[in-house]
Amino acid sequence: MIYFTYAVRTTLAVAFLLYFPSITEAQVSIYANDLTVQPEETFSVDVTAQGFQNILACQFSVSWNSIAFEFKGAENLHPVFEDYPLDHFGFAQISQGKLGFSWIDFSLAGVSIQEDDILFSVRLKTLKDESAAYTFSFGGDPTAIEVADTAETVLDVEFFEGIITVDGISNIRNKNRPDLVQVNSSPNPFKEQTQVDINFLRPASAHITIHNLLGAMLYEESADFQSGLYTLKLSKDIFPQAGTYLLKVQSEDFLVTHKLIVI
């Protein structure tokens, strides 16, 4: 009954949104938070929004690595979606690590939420023991991406993936060592360029790399760094397209991963 109601809502949302004649530049941004988790840990990924104003209909899908994480439920649904809470979710492809979300305001009044409020959370359990980084992604499978407002406008939506880092078995001892190295960047997200500040609190022989989420390396350098601040200025030319990238600083004593977002 739950899936049937979700399927009906999704079908109605698609038909409803196709009726709208215009599409505008992105006005809504949807984010997943970054997390560091332990093997066997159960945790929640929060899906938050900015620019969610006077929204009449909203649907999209989230996905994760189903080999690394087990789905434990959807929770923390925002009060604006209070009618039939579970019926907003499609669970048919949970075994593949995919969850659909679909909502329509049948009153046609539209809803607004505070900036960075949680739309909903996805509860997962870590299945992997090895240290690794995984993405919590957005897309149109199994539920197509569609968002519209009360002005009968279909909105273009920006999505920002989350990174789930499993702090598990590794051949690098004491991986997270803020007493040895600290990494910050600004601006982030960025359009043209960003500055990455790597603060080595002790001398270190380190390897710096930047990868996309498929693992392709875009930048690397190795050196013996003295104590102090090392500045890395990165232009958009390094990055082939907008999206999420991972900068890593690694030595025999630590591995620090820092997310960069190009918009």
PLY file of the C-alpha trace (Angstrom):
ply
format ascii 1.0
element vertex 263
property float x
property float y
property float z
element edge 262
property int vertex1
property int vertex2
end_header
0.00 0.00 0.00
2.88 2.36 0.82
4.62 1.79 -2.51
1.35 2.09 -4.44
0.64 5.47 -2.86
4.21 6.61 -3.58
3.92 5.48 -7.21
0.66 7.37 -7.64
2.20 10.51 -6.10
5.22 10.25 -8.42
3.03 9.85 -11.49
0.91 12.83 -10.47
4.00 14.92 -9.78
5.45 14.25 -13.23
2.17 15.07 -14.97
1.71 18.12 -12.77
5.20 19.48 -13.49
5.12 18.80 -17.23
2.15 21.15 -17.38
4.33 24.08 -16.28
5.67 25.98 -19.30
8.94 27.52 -18.11
12.25 26.51 -16.55
14.46 29.00 -14.70
18.07 29.05 -13.53
18.81 27.19 -10.29
16.93 28.62 -7.34
17.00 25.58 -5.05
20.09 23.83 -3.70
19.95 20.44 -1.99
22.83 19.06 0.07
23.92 15.89 1.84
26.25 16.29 4.83
29.73 14.77 5.15
30.29 12.12 7.80
33.10 10.01 9.23
31.76 6.69 10.51
33.06 3.48 12.07
32.60 -0.14 10.94
29.23 -1.50 12.14
28.06 2.02 13.06
24.46 3.07 12.36
24.20 6.74 11.38
22.02 9.25 9.52
22.76 11.31 6.40
20.81 14.58 6.45
19.37 15.95 3.21
19.05 19.74 3.57
17.90 22.57 1.30
18.50 26.22 0.53
16.13 28.44 -1.44
13.17 26.15 -0.75
10.56 28.89 -1.01
6.93 28.69 -2.22
7.49 25.15 -3.47
4.50 23.30 -4.87
6.06 19.99 -5.86
9.41 18.30 -5.29
10.86 14.93 -6.26
14.32 13.40 -6.71
16.32 10.31 -5.77
19.25 9.62 -3.44
21.74 6.76 -3.72
24.63 5.15 -1.83
26.93 2.15 -2.13
24.74 -0.80 -1.15
27.79 -3.03 -0.63
29.28 -0.62 1.91
26.06 0.45 3.67
22.76 -1.17 4.66
19.54 0.87 4.54
17.86 1.18 7.94
15.07 3.65 7.22
14.01 7.18 6.32
13.49 9.62 9.20
13.40 13.29 10.29
10.87 14.20 7.60
10.25 17.96 7.67
6.84 18.95 9.13
5.80 20.61 5.84
5.55 17.10 4.36
3.37 15.89 7.27
0.59 14.27 5.21
1.19 10.51 4.82
4.89 10.74 5.76
6.11 7.31 4.61
4.15 7.54 1.39
6.61 10.13 0.09
9.31 7.46 -0.27
9.79 4.71 -2.83
11.52 1.64 -1.37
11.46 -0.67 -4.41
15.22 -0.30 -5.16
16.57 -0.14 -1.61
18.64 -3.30 -2.20
20.46 -1.38 -4.96
21.11 1.60 -2.70
18.45 3.87 -4.25
15.60 5.74 -2.56
13.02 7.90 -4.30
11.32 10.93 -2.74
8.16 12.57 -4.13
5.85 15.23 -2.70
3.04 17.46 -3.99
1.19 20.19 -2.10
-2.35 19.29 -3.16
-3.62 22.47 -1.48
-1.67 24.43 -4.15
-0.63 26.93 -1.46
3.07 26.07 -1.63
5.47 25.68 1.30
8.68 27.40 2.46
11.32 26.22 4.90
14.27 27.84 6.68
17.69 27.79 5.04
19.59 24.54 5.71
16.57 22.85 7.29
16.50 19.07 6.97
14.10 17.75 4.34
14.62 14.18 5.52
17.39 11.85 6.71
18.49 8.44 5.48
19.61 5.98 8.17
22.41 3.60 7.15
24.65 0.99 8.76
28.30 0.51 7.81
29.05 -2.93 6.38
32.71 -2.41 5.40
35.67 -2.72 7.76
38.27 -1.13 5.48
38.97 2.59 5.42
37.47 4.21 2.32
35.44 7.20 1.14
32.01 6.81 -0.49
29.55 9.28 -2.01
25.95 9.86 -1.00
24.55 11.07 -4.32
21.49 12.61 -5.92
19.93 11.77 -9.27
16.85 10.89 -11.28
16.70 7.12 -10.75
14.27 5.70 -9.72
12.43 9.04 -9.33
13.00 11.82 -11.86
14.24 15.23 -10.66
11.44 17.80 -10.71
10.87 20.88 -8.53
8.23 23.58 -9.15
6.98 26.66 -7.33
3.65 28.41 -6.97
4.42 30.65 -9.95
4.02 27.53 -12.12
7.75 27.51 -12.85
9.86 24.36 -13.04
13.11 25.11 -11.22
16.59 23.92 -12.07
18.08 22.38 -8.90
21.73 22.18 -7.81
22.70 19.06 -5.88
25.78 18.72 -3.65
26.85 15.17 -2.81
27.96 14.08 0.63
31.10 12.09 1.42
30.86 9.20 3.89
34.32 8.26 5.15
34.69 4.88 6.82
37.37 5.13 9.50
38.25 1.47 9.50
41.19 -0.86 8.97
44.10 0.87 7.25
47.82 0.41 6.78
48.17 4.08 7.76
48.34 4.40 11.52
46.63 7.23 13.38
44.95 8.47 10.19
43.06 11.44 11.63
45.75 13.57 13.23
44.76 17.24 13.61
47.84 17.59 15.78
49.99 16.85 12.71
48.19 18.48 9.78
45.10 20.66 9.21
43.45 21.47 5.87
41.09 24.35 5.04
39.97 26.01 1.81
38.25 29.26 0.86
36.04 29.90 -0.96
34.41 26.49 -1.02
32.17 25.97 -3.01
33.91 28.08 -5.69
33.54 29.07 -9.36
36.87 30.48 -10.56
39.51 29.57 -7.99
40.07 28.54 -4.40
42.94 28.64 -1.94
43.79 25.53 0.06
45.77 26.10 3.26
47.62 23.02 4.53
49.06 23.60 7.99
51.85 21.14 8.77
52.31 21.24 12.54
55.42 19.08 12.23
57.79 18.43 9.32
56.39 15.71 7.05
57.11 13.90 3.81
53.67 14.11 2.23
51.81 13.38 -0.99
49.02 15.74 -2.10
46.46 14.57 -4.67
43.10 15.64 -6.10
40.68 13.05 -7.51
37.19 13.13 -8.93
34.57 10.86 -7.39
35.36 8.11 -9.92
38.95 8.00 -8.69
40.63 9.76 -11.64
43.62 11.83 -10.51
43.61 15.50 -11.56
46.56 16.83 -9.55
49.46 15.51 -7.48
52.66 16.64 -5.82
55.06 15.16 -3.28
57.59 16.97 -1.12
59.29 17.16 2.24
57.29 19.90 3.96
58.61 21.96 6.85
56.44 22.99 9.78
54.09 25.81 8.86
51.46 26.84 6.32
51.62 25.57 2.75
49.25 27.35 0.34
47.87 25.73 -2.77
46.02 27.98 -5.24
43.71 26.04 -7.54
41.93 27.42 -10.61
38.86 25.99 -12.30
41.09 24.84 -15.20
42.14 21.82 -13.12
38.55 20.62 -12.83
36.78 19.35 -15.97
33.28 20.27 -14.77
31.21 21.38 -11.81
30.94 18.80 -9.07
32.60 17.34 -5.97
36.31 16.51 -5.80
38.52 15.02 -3.07
41.86 16.51 -2.01
44.03 14.16 0.03
47.14 14.86 2.08
48.91 11.63 2.99
52.08 10.55 4.78
53.17 7.51 6.74
51.44 8.95 9.80
48.20 10.47 8.52
45.65 10.68 5.73
43.45 13.77 5.55
40.62 14.03 3.00
39.13 17.44 2.15
36.12 17.98 -0.12
36.20 20.65 -2.83
33.00 21.75 -4.57
33.10 23.42 -7.99
29.92 25.25 -9.05
0 1
1 2
2 3
3 4
4 5
5 6
6 7
7 8
8 9
9 10
10 11
11 12
12 13
13 14
14 15
15 16
16 17
17 18
18 19
19 20
20 21
21 22
22 23
23 24
24 25
25 26
26 27
27 28
28 29
29 30
30 31
31 32
32 33
33 34
34 35
35 36
36 37
37 38
38 39
39 40
40 41
41 42
42 43
43 44
44 45
45 46
46 47
47 48
48 49
49 50
50 51
51 52
52 53
53 54
54 55
55 56
56 57
57 58
58 59
59 60
60 61
61 62
62 63
63 64
64 65
65 66
66 67
67 68
68 69
69 70
70 71
71 72
72 73
73 74
74 75
75 76
76 77
77 78
78 79
79 80
80 81
81 82
82 83
83 84
84 85
85 86
86 87
87 88
88 89
89 90
90 91
91 92
92 93
93 94
94 95
95 96
96 97
97 98
98 99
99 100
100 101
101 102
102 103
103 104
104 105
105 106
106 107
107 108
108 109
109 110
110 111
111 112
112 113
113 114
114 115
115 116
116 117
117 118
118 119
119 120
120 121
121 122
122 123
123 124
124 125
125 126
126 127
127 128
128 129
129 130
130 131
131 132
132 133
133 134
134 135
135 136
136 137
137 138
138 139
139 140
140 141
141 142
142 143
143 144
144 145
145 146
146 147
147 148
148 149
149 150
150 151
151 152
152 153
153 154
154 155
155 156
156 157
157 158
158 159
159 160
160 161
161 162
162 163
163 164
164 165
165 166
166 167
167 168
168 169
169 170
170 171
171 172
172 173
173 174
174 175
175 176
176 177
177 178
178 179
179 180
180 181
181 182
182 183
183 184
184 185
185 186
186 187
187 188
188 189
189 190
190 191
191 192
192 193
193 194
194 195
195 196
196 197
197 198
198 199
199 200
200 201
201 202
202 203
203 204
204 205
205 206
206 207
207 208
208 209
209 210
210 211
211 212
212 213
213 214
214 215
215 216
216 217
217 218
218 219
219 220
220 221
221 222
222 223
223 224
224 225
225 226
226 227
227 228
228 229
229 230
230 231
231 232
232 233
233 234
234 235
235 236
236 237
237 238
238 239
239 240
240 241
241 242
242 243
243 244
244 245
245 246
246 247
247 248
248 249
249 250
250 251
251 252
252 253
253 254
254 255
255 256
256 257
257 258
258 259
259 260
260 261
261 262
